[in-house]
């Protein structure tokens, strides 16, 4: 990362038009990123696993993606950390296609089905596997197919390539509006996330290599501050006002549907960018069951996030209660 010129900081977003990453583009649109005085460029990469690769290869300084990547990367010997936490719920929904033969009403009905995820090794991949595992299914009893997000997800469902799948807003609202799909598992609210996963599930965040963060603390503080301002804007403004600030290409021909999708999504966002206390352990539980790279490894959760850039002096910094190392064995592997 030393090769980067100081004047430009590149952040890769795992699908910039997905509402789970709304604070990223909103911070740019509202001028908050420019106000930092830094030259910050947001790039988009459809799958989180690909965005992670772009960061590791030196194309980007950080990724706006799911927090779970910080755990799987640590298991591979690479230290990265969430520096500002956008959400405390995944914002994802498993939808069943209305065309799927027979009914899919619960995760137990995934048996023998093909389920769409954004990419293999992505957050949707791990969450879908965990939810199927909780329903008593083994990984060989269903198939996971990477279909991306947005138009490619809708196309895969329309063509019958997938019977069900996990996706985000505004794709969810589009499929529900046309009655092309029904909701099987909803992870857009804290209440439904707690019911499905056992607690808050920190999803979208900005994660960056720990070594780079330690060398560029002032820049990171400014970047994190800009995103926290965007989170506060989401909490204090109507869905219509937020939609008005976004590029027209984000809502296309149906702005009312986009406004509805924002309304459905607002609950998932944090107000302050702070990692929820129980969150990291819940993510570790999910990943320990679905990610082979974590099984048998000891993951130090204290190294996967920091609150220092969003809440100076907040409890939970290294050495404080609630930040002890946790062994990464969780509920056991999926058979």
C-alpha positions in Angstrom: 0.0 0.0 0.0 3.0 2.3 0.1 2.8 2.8 -3.6 -0.4 4.9 -3.3 0.0 8.6 -3.8 -1.2 10.6 -0.8 -3.6 12.6 -3.0 -6.1 9.8 -3.9 -7.8 7.2 -1.6 -9.7 4.6 -3.5 -12.6 2.7 -1.9 -14.2 -0.3 -3.6 -18.0 -0.6 -2.9 -19.5 -4.1 -3.2 -22.4 -2.9 -5.5 -22.7 0.8 -5.1 -26.4 0.9 -6.0 -27.4 -1.6 -3.4 -29.3 0.1 -0.6 -27.2 -1.8 2.1 -24.4 0.5 1.0 -26.5 3.7 0.8 -24.3 5.7 3.1 -21.4 5.4 0.7 -22.9 7.2 -2.3 -25.0 9.4 -0.1 -21.9 10.8 1.6 -20.5 11.5 -1.8 -23.7 13.1 -3.1 -24.1 15.3 0.0 -20.5 16.6 -0.4 -19.3 15.0 2.9 -16.4 13.2 1.3 -15.3 16.3 -0.5 -15.4 18.3 2.8 -12.7 16.0 4.2 -10.2 17.7 1.9 -9.1 14.3 0.7 -9.4 13.0 -2.8 -11.6 10.0 -2.3 -12.8 7.8 -5.2 -15.6 5.3 -4.9 -15.5 2.4 -7.3 -18.1 -0.4 -7.6 -17.5 -4.1 -7.8 -20.7 -6.3 -7.9 -19.6 -9.1 -5.5 -18.1 -8.6 -2.0 -15.6 -11.4 -2.5 -14.3 -9.6 -5.6 -14.1 -6.3 -3.9 -12.0 -7.9 -1.2 -9.6 -9.2 -3.8 -9.3 -5.8 -5.3 -8.2 -4.4 -2.0 -5.7 -7.2 -1.3 -4.1 -6.7 -4.8 -3.6 -3.0 -4.1 -6.3 -1.6 -6.4 -8.1 -0.1 -3.5 -7.3 1.2 0.0 -10.5 -0.2 1.5 -13.8 -1.9 0.9 -17.3 -1.0 1.7 -18.7 -4.5 2.1 -19.7 -6.8 4.8 -17.9 -7.0 8.2 -17.6 -10.8 7.9 -14.8 -10.4 5.5 -12.6 -9.1 8.3 -13.0 -12.5 10.1 -12.4 -14.7 7.1 -9.3 -12.6 6.1 -7.9 -13.0 9.6 -8.2 -16.7 9.3 -6.0 -16.4 6.2 -3.4 -14.4 8.1 -4.5 -10.9 6.7 -5.4 -8.2 9.3 -8.1 -5.8 8.2 -10.6 -4.0 10.4 -14.0 -2.3 10.2 -13.4 1.4 10.9 -17.0 2.6 10.6 -20.0 0.2 10.9 -22.9 1.2 8.5 -25.4 -1.5 9.6 -26.4 -3.8 12.5 -28.7 -6.0 10.4 -27.7 -7.5 7.0 -30.5 -5.8 5.0 -30.8 -9.0 2.9 -33.9 -11.1 2.2 -34.3 -14.6 0.9 -37.0 -14.5 -1.8 -38.7 -17.5 -3.4 -39.6 -17.4 -7.0 -43.3 -17.6 -7.8 -42.4 -19.9 -10.7 -40.6 -22.4 -8.5 -42.3 -25.8 -8.7 -44.1 -26.5 -5.4 -44.0 -24.1 -2.5 -41.0 -22.7 -0.7 -42.3 -21.3 2.5 -39.5 -21.9 5.0 -35.8 -22.6 4.8 -36.6 -26.4 5.3 -38.1 -26.2 1.8 -34.7 -25.4 0.2 -34.1 -29.2 0.0 -33.4 -30.1 -3.6 -33.5 -26.4 -4.7 -31.1 -24.1 -6.4 -30.5 -20.9 -4.4 -29.0 -17.7 -5.7 -26.2 -15.8 -4.0 -24.2 -12.8 -5.2 -20.9 -14.8 -5.3 -19.3 -17.9 -3.8 -17.7 -16.9 -0.5 -19.8 -13.7 -0.3 -21.9 -12.7 2.7 -25.1 -13.9 1.0 -23.4 -17.3 0.5 -22.5 -17.6 4.2 -25.8 -16.4 5.5 -27.8 -18.7 3.2 -25.7 -21.7 4.2 -26.2 -20.9 7.9 -29.9 -20.4 7.6 -30.2 -23.7 5.7 -28.0 -25.4 8.3 -30.3 -24.0 11.1 -33.2 -25.6 9.2 -31.5 -29.0 9.4 -30.2 -29.2 5.8 -26.8 -30.4 4.8 -24.8 -28.5 2.2 -25.3 -31.3 -0.3 -29.0 -31.1 -0.1 -29.3 -27.9 -2.1 -27.2 -26.0 -4.6 -25.8 -22.4 -4.4 -25.5 -20.5 -7.6 -23.6 -17.2 -7.9 -25.9 -14.8 -9.9 -24.8 -11.4 -8.8 -27.3 -8.7 -7.7 -29.8 -6.4 -9.3 -30.7 -7.1 -12.9 -28.7 -10.4 -13.0 -30.5 -11.7 -9.9 -33.9 -10.8 -11.4 -33.0 -12.4 -14.7 -31.8 -15.6 -13.0 -35.1 -15.9 -11.1 -37.2 -15.1 -14.2 -35.4 -17.7 -16.3 -35.8 -20.4 -13.6 -32.0 -20.7 -13.0 -32.7 -20.3 -9.3 -35.7 -21.3 -7.2 -35.0 -18.8 -4.4 -32.1 -16.5 -3.4 -30.7 -13.9 -1.1 -30.6 -10.3 -2.4 -30.9 -6.7 -1.3 -32.9 -3.6 -1.9 -34.0 -2.2 -4.3 -34.1 -5.7 -6.0 -36.4 -7.0 -3.2 -39.0 -4.3 -3.7 -38.9 -4.7 -7.5 -39.6 -8.5 -7.3 -42.3 -8.1 -4.7 -44.0 -5.3 -6.7 -44.3 -7.5 -9.7 -45.4 -10.4 -7.6 -42.5 -12.4 -9.0 -41.4 -13.5 -5.6 -42.4 -14.0 -2.0 -40.4 -13.4 1.2 -39.0 -16.5 3.0 -36.5 -14.9 5.4 -36.3 -11.1 6.0 -33.1 -9.7 7.5 -33.9 -6.0 7.0 -34.9 -5.2 10.6 -33.2 -5.8 13.9 -36.2 -7.8 15.2 -36.3 -10.2 12.3 -32.5 -10.5 12.3 -32.5 -11.3 16.0 -35.1 -14.0 15.4 -33.2 -15.6 12.5 -29.6 -15.2 13.7 -29.8 -14.7 17.5 -28.8 -11.1 17.7 -27.5 -8.1 15.7 -25.6 -9.0 12.6 -23.2 -6.2 11.6 -23.3 -6.1 7.9 -22.1 -3.2 5.7 -19.0 -1.3 6.9 -15.8 0.3 5.6 -13.0 -2.2 6.2 -9.3 -1.4 5.6 -6.0 -3.1 6.1 -5.0 -2.6 9.7 -1.4 -1.6 8.8 -2.6 1.1 6.5 -5.1 2.4 9.1 -2.4 2.6 11.7 -0.2 4.7 9.3 -3.0 7.0 8.2 -5.2 7.6 11.3 -6.0 11.2 10.4 -7.2 10.3 6.9 -9.3 7.4 8.3 -10.8 9.6 11.0 -11.9 12.1 8.3 -13.3 9.4 6.0 -15.2 7.7 8.9 -16.6 11.1 10.0 -18.0 11.7 6.5 -19.8 8.4 6.6 -21.2 8.9 10.1 -22.6 12.3 8.9 -24.4 10.3 6.1 -25.7 7.8 8.6 -27.1 10.7 10.7 -28.7 12.2 7.6 -30.5 8.9 7.0 -31.8 8.9 10.5 -33.0 12.5 10.4 -34.5 12.8 6.9 -37.4 11.2 5.1 -37.0 8.4 2.5 -38.2 10.9 -0.1 -35.5 13.4 0.8 -32.8 10.7 0.7 -34.0 9.5 -2.7 -33.9 13.1 -4.0 -30.2 13.2 -3.1 -29.3 10.1 -5.1 -28.4 9.9 -8.8 -31.4 9.3 -11.0 -29.8 6.2 -12.3 -30.2 4.6 -8.9 -34.0 4.7 -9.0 -34.5 4.5 -12.7 -38.1 4.9 -14.0 -39.8 4.1 -10.7 -38.7 6.6 -8.1 -41.7 5.7 -5.8 -40.5 2.1 -5.7 -37.0 3.3 -4.7 -38.4 5.5 -2.0 -40.3 2.5 -0.6 -37.2 0.4 -0.7 -35.3 3.1 1.3 -38.2 3.1 3.8 -37.9 -0.7 4.2 -34.1 -0.5 4.6 -33.7 2.5 7.1 -33.9 0.3 10.2 -30.8 -1.6 9.4 -28.4 1.4 9.6 -26.6 2.5 12.8 -26.9 6.1 13.8 -23.3 6.6 14.7 -21.1 4.0 12.9 -20.4 2.2 16.1 -20.1 -1.6 16.1 -22.9 -3.2 18.2 -21.6 -4.9 21.3 -23.0 -8.4 20.6 -22.4 -8.2 16.8 -19.0 -9.6 16.2 -19.7 -12.8 18.2 -22.9 -13.4 16.2 -21.0 -13.0 12.9 -18.3 -15.4 14.2 -21.1 -18.0 15.1 -22.5 -17.8 11.5 -19.1 -18.0 9.8 -17.8 -20.8 12.0 -20.7 -22.9 10.7 -20.3 -22.1 7.0 -16.8 -21.0 6.2 -14.3 -23.9 6.2 -11.3 -21.4 6.4 -12.5 -20.5 10.0 -13.0 -24.0 11.3 -10.4 -24.9 13.9 -9.0 -21.4 13.8 -8.9 -18.9 16.8 -10.2 -15.5 15.7 -9.4 -12.5 17.8 -12.5 -10.3 17.4 -10.7 -7.3 18.9 -8.6 -7.1 15.8 -11.5 -7.1 13.4 -13.0 -3.7 14.2 -12.2 -0.4 16.0 -14.4 2.3 17.4 -11.6 4.8 17.7 -12.6 6.7 14.6 -16.3 7.1 15.3 -16.4 7.4 19.1 -13.1 8.6 20.6 -12.7 7.2 24.1 -15.6 4.8 23.7 -15.5 1.5 25.6 -14.5 -1.5 23.5 -11.1 -0.3 22.3 -8.3 -2.9 22.6 -7.9 -4.1 26.1 -11.4 -3.0 27.2 -14.3 -5.3 28.2 -16.1 -7.0 25.4 -13.1 -7.2 23.2 -11.4 -10.4 24.2 -10.2 -13.1 21.8 -12.9 -15.6 20.9 -12.1 -19.0 19.6 -13.5 -19.5 16.1 -15.3 -22.8 16.5 -18.9 -21.6 17.0 -21.7 -24.1 16.4 -19.6 -26.5 14.4 -19.1 -27.1 10.7 -21.9 -27.7 8.3 -21.8 -31.3 7.1 
